[in-house]
Amino acid sequence: MADFSVVGGGVAGLAVARRLALSGADVVVYEASDRLGGTVARHDVAGIGLDAGAESFAVRGGVVAALLAELGLADDIVDPRPGPAWLQPVTGPAVPLPATAVLGIPADPLADDVVRVVGDDAARRASALDERGPVTAVPESLGALVRERYGDAVLERLVAPVVHGVHSTHPDELPLARAHPGLPDALVSAGSLGAAVARLRADAPPGAAVAGIRGGIHRIVPALAADLERRGGVVRLGVRVDDPATLDGTVVTAAPGLASPAGTGRRIDLVTLVVEQRELDAAPRGSGLLVAAGAPVAARALTHATAKWDWLREAAGDQHVLRLSYDVTPSGPVETARQDAETLLGVELPVVVDAAVVTWTRPAPAEASDLVVVGETVAGSGLAGIIAHADRTAAELLAR
């Protein structure tokens, strides 16, 4: 008889199961597929082991780094190469993203690098809106906040592409507290959106906002599973659970199918290209680009992975790894991705050594239920939030 049954063997399920097992509880993890990790997965393209899903984690709060230290992976945490990400606007050439911003929200809408993206009129309107008076009521969504304090143009031309790249959703659909836990309090105390962003930027630790793992983020999955089993936890692959009432002990679900409405979710297609092109050695768009809706490409983002991670540049040799994400599956995805990459990077890519297409579904928010739920349906996207929520949930269960 298990004390806890965990449905779903993604990172959230493994993390909560491991925390429970650390206390001495008997834990069984049920995973319907034949592998663990969910969207944190590996694939091989041109003989290179690459992430098929997430390739970085937010350093905010230190929760992921702390877990990696417990798993013996602390020495393999790596920072991305310094340099700005870029933005492909609706019209005109790509430009570097503003330097002093949080999720694309600029501290000063009149800064030159902001005006270059949104235009003079939108920048002046944003400044005037934010100077109307202090924030008296904090909107529920990030989109509503930016629209109220900076206007539609800044929201759609600058903030929306960044938020989509991070959270795979529009700011209107992203709760403010989930977007940045410190933003609501900063708004009230600072009195304006610009001042709140400036304060959050000043309080942020120096260095990059994200980090990775040498060899790929997917390495966290076998490390979590092995440590769980060392603690006495049991993992059962290929076991689908449709009725949690049939399981032993307290049931925790990390499976979107039990937490979200059936048939809901947001599809994302990731196309990975391994190419040969010496012109990419100079990283013409830094670590990659986010794309504004309406730009002349189908992709919503491009990551120049070999320009972002030194370990991957070494592994790839003279080749370059490009990752392009799509909301709508393109016809002929590899050729479409090649053409989009040429447009976004400003170089010809005649030689595609190898390519891979992976489709993921980002689940809808969890519905209210009596189940104990962890994972993206309640914690949002991103390993930092998912792991922190799993840790809190395990502590609450153990305290009962």
N, C-alpha and C positions, 0 to 999 in steps of 0.2 A: 504494500500500500504506500503510494507516494504521498508526501505532505503537500506537494505542489505539482500540478501538471501544466506545462507551458505549451501552448499551441502555436507553432510557427518558429522555424529555426533561422530566422534572419538575425541581424546583429542585435536588435532589441530583445528578441526572445532568448538568445544566448547570453546577453549581458544580464538580464534579470534572473535567469536561471543560475548563472554563476554566482551572483550576489547571494541568492537564497542558499545555494550549496555551501558557500563560505561559512554560513552560520551553522552548518551541520544538518540542514534539512534534506530530506529525500526528495529529489527533483527528477522528473522525466520530461524531456522535450520531444514533441511530436512534430515532424516535418513531412508534409505531403509529397514533396519532390524527392529526388535522389541526391540532393546536395544541400548544404547549409549556406547561409549568407544572404539570401534574398538578392537585393539589387547590388550588394557588395560582392562582386564576382570577378573572376579572371577569364581572359581569353588570350589566345596566342595569335598574333598577326605578324606575318613575315618572320616567324620564329622568335618574336619578342613577347615575353609575358607582360600583358597590359591589363589595366583595370577596364572591365566591361561596364562599370557603373561609376560610382563616386571615385574621384582620384585625389581628393584633399579633404581636410576637415578644418572647421573653425577652431582657432586656438582660444577663443573667448571662454573664460572660466577655468581653463586648464583641465577639464574633465576627461577629454580624450587622451591627453598626454599622461594623465595620472593612471588611466587604465592600461595604456601601453607600457608604462613603467612596471606595473604589476605583472604584466605578461612577458616581461623580459625584452621588450622591443624599444625601450627608451633610446638606445644608442642609434636606432635606425630612423628616428624622426628627422625629417629634413625640411628646410625652408625652401620656398620657390626662389628662383633667381630674381633679384630686384628689378624693378621696372614697372611702368603702369600698364594696366589693361587698356584696351582701346574700345571705341564705340563706332559702329557703322550707322550713321544717321539715315533718315529717309532719303535725303538728297545730299550730294556732295561727297567728298572723300572721307575716309575714316579719320578719327581724331582721338587723341588720348583722353581717357576719362578724367574729370576734374580731380585734383589731388586731395582737396579737403572736403570729403563727402562721406556719408554713411548710407549704404545701400543706394548710392547715386544721388542722395539728397545733399545739395551743396550747403556748406556753412555760409557762403556769401554768393547769392545768385548773380551779383554783378561782377564777379571775378572773370577775368579774361577767358579762362579755360571753360567756364560755364557758358558765357555768351557765345563762344565759338560753337557750342552744341545747340543751344536753344534759340539764339538770336537776341538782338537788342531789345525788341519789344517785349518778348516773354520774360527776359531777365528783369527789366524795369517793372513789369507788372508783378512779378514774384516779390521783388523788394518792397513794393508798395503794399501788397497784401499782408506781408509779414510784419509790417510796421503799424498796422491798424490798432494794435492793442494786445494785451497779454492773452494767453490761452486760458479760457475760462472753463471749457468743456473739452475733454480729450476724445476725439472721434474713435470709433471702434476699429476701423480699418486703416492701414497705412495709406491706401489710395485716397480715402476721404480727408485725411490729415494734409497730405501734400496738395491736393486740389484746393482745399480751404486756405492754406497758408502760402502756397506758391503758384497755384493756377494749373489749368489743364495742360498747357504746353510743356512746362517743366516735368509734370507727371509723365506724359506720354513720350516725350522726346528723350528724357534722361533717366528718370527713376524706373519706369516700367521695364526697359531693357535690362537694367541691372537686377531688379527684383526677379524677373523671369529667369535670368541666368543663375541666380542663387536658389530660388524657391520654386521654380517651374510654374509660376502662377502670376496673375496680374495683381498689382498692389491693392485693387479694390476687393480682392478675395483673400487678402492676407491680414489676419488680426494684428493690430499694432503691437501688442505685447509679445506675439510670436516673432514678429519681424525683428524687434530689438527689445529685450526685456527692460533695458534702462531708459528707453526713449520716453515713455509716458511721464515718469517722474522728472526727467530732465526738461520736458516741455513746460510743466507747471512751474518748476523752480526758476527756469531761465527766462520764461515769458515770451519766447518767440521760437520758431522752428530753427532759424539760422543760429541763434545763440545756443539752443539745445544741441544741435549737431556739433558746433564748435566745442562745447563742453565735453561731449562724448569722445570726440577726437582727442582732446587734451588729456582725458582720463585713460585712454586706451594705452596698453603697454606698447613700448617701442617694438618695431619689427613687423613682419608680415602678419596679416589677419588670418591666414590659413597656413597649414603645414601638410606634409605628406609622409609617407613611409617609403624608405628605400626598398625598391622592388615592387611597390604598389600597395594601395590601401587594402586590397583583398587579403593581404597577409594576416590581418586581424582576425579573420574568420577561423582558420585552423588553430590559431593561438587561443582564441576563446574556447573553442570546442575541446581542445586538448586539456586546458586547465579545468574546465567544467567536469570532464570525466575523471581527472585526477582527484577532484573533490568528491567523487562518488556520484555525480550526476549521470543520467542515462539519456542517450540520444537515439531516437527511433526514426529512421528515414523511411520514406515511402508509406507513411501511415496518415491517411486523411481523416480528420475529425470533423464530422458534421453536427454532432450533438455533444456539447461540452458536458452535459449531465452524465454521460457515460464514463467520465474520467474520475480518477481518484483525487482526493484532497481539494485544495483550493485551485481553481483554474485561472490561469493568466493567459490571455490571448494576445499574440503578436501577429496573428494572421488577418490581413485586411478583409478577407471574405467573411469573417465572423464579426467584424467590428463596423464595417461600412455597408451601405446599401448595395445589394447585388447589382452588378453591371455598371457600377460607377467608377470614376477615376479618370486620370488624364494620361493619355498615351504620349510617350516620348520615344523617338527613334534616334539612336546614336550610331553614326557612321564613322568608323575609324579608318583613316588612310595612312599607309606607309609609302612615302614618296621619296624620290631622288631629285634634289634641286639645290645646287650650291648657293643660289641667291637667298635661300632661307637661313643660311648660316648666320646672317646679320640680324635675324629676328625682326623683320620689317614691321610687325604689329605687336611686338613685345610677346607677352604670354598668350595673346589671343584677343578676340573681339567679342563683344556683345552686339546684338543687332536690333535696331528699332523696328517695330512693326511697320510695314510698308516699304522697307528698303528693298533694293532690286535683287534680292537673293531669297531662297526659300529657307535657308538655315536661320536659326535663332541665336546661335552662338558658335564660335570656333575657338578651340583651345590648341595652341601650338605647343604640344606637350613636351617636345624635345627642347624647346626654348624655355620652358617653365621649370623643368626638373633636370638638374645636372646628372643624376644617376641614370636617367632615361637617355640623355644625350650620349653617355658613355656606352650604354647597352645597344643603342641603335647604330652606332658607328657613323657612316656617312649618310645615313637615311634620316628622314624626319617623320615624326608621328603627329598627325592632325586629327582632332576629334570634332565632329560637327553634329549638333543636335537639331532635331526637327519636331515640330508639333504635329505636322501632317506628313505621313509617309510619302516621300517623293517618288515619282515614277522613275525607275532606273536610279536607285538611291546612290550607287557608287559614282556614276557619271555625273549626277546632279551635284553630289558633294565635291567632286573634283572641280566642276565649273564654279561652284560657289566659293570654294577655297581660292581659286585663281582671282576671282573678283575681290574678295575680302583682303587677300594678302598682296594683291597687286603684282603677282608674278605668274608666269606660265608653269604649269605642272604637267608636262607631257608624259612622265614616267610614274605610274602607280605600281609599286612593287607588289602590294597586297592590300586587301581591304576586308572589313567585317561590318556587318549590320546587326545591331542588337535592339530589340524593342522592350521597353519597360512600361509599366502602368503605375503612375503615382496615384495612390488611393485617395478617395474622398475622405473628409473628416469623419470620425467615428460617430455613430448615432448613440443616443443615450440608451444605456442598458445596464443590467446588473453584473455584467462581466467586468473583470479587472483587465484593462486594456493598456498595452504599451505599444510603442512603435510610431510610425509616421502618421497614423490616423489621429493620434492625440498629441504628439510632440512636434509635428511638422517635419520638414525635410532637414537633412543635415545630421551628421553623426554626433555633434556636440549636444544638440537638443535631445536626440533620441537616447543617447547613453545616460545623460543626466536624468531624464525622466524615468528610465529603467531603474537607475540607482535609487531614486526617491520612492518609486513604487515598491521595490524590494524592502526598503527600510520600513515603509508603512505596513506592509504585510507581516513582517517579522515582529512589529510592535503590537500587533493585535493580540 
